[in-house]
Amino acid sequence: MRKTVAILFILLGVVLSAGGFFLAIPQDPLGSSPKMPFASLVFILGVMLVFLSAVVYELMPDKE
């Protein structure tokens, strides 16, 4: 069970960080505004979820 939850955290984190990265690309080549105003927060949240997957894996009890 804990392996499944940790993998879900990793997958969700990777999807969010990749989405935040691509949403932070400027709309026009000369502009500096991203496609989404808070894209950097989405990226950071995704990275945090990837690192929290290790915490979830260690703290959840293992079914034996």
N, C-alpha and C positions, 0 to 999 in steps of 0.2 A: 504494500500500500504506500509506504513512504517513498519507494522508488518511483512509483507512478506520479505522485504529487510533485516530487522534485523535478521529474522530467517535464511535467506540465508547466511548472514555474520557469524552467529553462526555455521551453518553446515560446511561452508567452513573452518572456523577456527579450528573446531574440527578435520576435515579430515586432514588438513595440520599439525596440532600439533601431531596427532597420527602417521601420515606418517613420520614426522621428528623424532619422538621418536624411531620408529622402524628402521629407516634408520641409526640412530646413534649407534645401537648395533654393536659391533665389529664383524668382519667376522670370526675370529678364537678365540678360548677361551683364548689363551695366548697373543694375540695382543691387541693393544690399538687403532688401526686405525678404524674409522667407515666405514660402507658400502659406504656412500656418504660423501665427504669432508665437505660440508657445511650443514649437516643435522641439526645442532643446529640452524642455521639461519632460516631454514624452520619451525622448532618447535616454535621459537620466533615469527615469522610472524603469525603463526596460533593462538598463544595466544593473540597477538595484535589484530587480527581480531575479536576474541571473545569479547575482551574488547571494541573495537570500535563499536560493534553492539549496545551497550547502547547509544553511542554518536549519531549514525545514527537514532536510535529510537526517541531520544529526539529532534534532530534538524530537522528532516523531518516534513513537514506539514501534518496534518491529513486531509484526505478527509471527508468532512461532508456533 
